[in-house]
Amino acid sequence: MRYSLLDLAPIPEGSSAREAIANSVSLAQFAESQGYHRHWLAEHHNMPGIASSATSILIGHIAGATSRIRVGSGGVMLPNHAPLVIAEQFGTLAEIHGPRIDLGLGRAPGTDMETARALRRHMSQQDTFPRDVLELMAYLGPIEDGQRLRAIPGANTNVPVWILGSSLYGAQLAAHLGLPYAFASHFAPEMLEEAGEAYRRGFQPSEHLEKPHFMVAMNVFAAETEEEALFHQSSAVLGFAALRAGNPGPLPRPVKRLEDHLDPAWIAAAQSRFTVSAIGSEEMVKRQVADILDTYQPDEVMVNAQIWDHSARLKSIEIAARVLQGLGAEGSF
């Protein structure tokens, strides 16, 4: 089992996108030193607290600042783009950085519908995601006889493609296509167990993958004490509540008492998003991570840590790496 890192390139309250990008570079370099296998960035638009909207550009920037860790998308929201454009972007990344680039694909817009319309210029009621995935993969694969439309760069790079999701749809599609599957349980944990079972049960071996590869995303807020870990997690809770209230902003500063800032109903709603999480001291985190691994039996885990203070975030992923190694995960050293 490998362990990897999800990075939303958070823009902390009181900071800037420039600083968030610098933090992402620092995070990837540190993650590489801690044995993390992948560093993935997520596409979101019109989000004041996220600096990874131009996902492929940021992937290239981080890949250029690291040497071993795989760098990729977790994910690119394919309905926002023409498959050929993504094939050219990731083919270019692969030609520059070699076989370290991953392409995780999502079906959601990664934003609100008004922004989605601005990105796509038109909105179709037809779901073309499966067809678009196949088209994209064909551009990245070998050139066929008589093929006139090619991704240059892109053809023959065979950039690994992942399906991302938070429902049975993505699990079933990944299984049908014989692709690795990553579940977004760090914010949508409800169907994690059912999706994992559906993916493994329906998996069809392919030229891309012989057996299922199921990745589970989890939040880790680790610190010296439980009190400190909960303090750092408060930023993510406040941020989620603001997003659900239709008022997204930079990642909030942490607070000691959430109840002084949020109605109890909002706290409960936000905390329901963190059921696949490990929060507390190293020993507490170890017990919680062990339970997650035992329950879902993932082939790979992806750690997410929306923490306002960058040094505290580095400390959290350091503890997470140590815990995962202690539980048998293999580091990419």
Secondary structure, DSSP 8 states (H G I E B T S, - for coil): -EEEEEE--B-BTT--HHHHHHHHHHHHHHHHHTT-SEEEE----S-TTB--SSHHHHHHHHHHT-SSSEEEEEEEEGGGS-HHHHHHHHHHHHHHH-TTEEEEEESS-SS-HHHHHHHHSS--SS--HHHHHHHHHHHHS---TT-----TTTTT----EEEEESSHHHHHHHHHHT--EEE-TTT--TTHHHHHHHHHHH----SS-SS--EEEEEEEEE-SSHHHHHHHHHHHHHHHHHHHTT---SB----S-GGGTS-HHHHHHHHGGGSSEEEESHHHHHHHHHHHHHHH--SEEEEE---SSHHHHHHHHHHHHHHHHHTT-B---
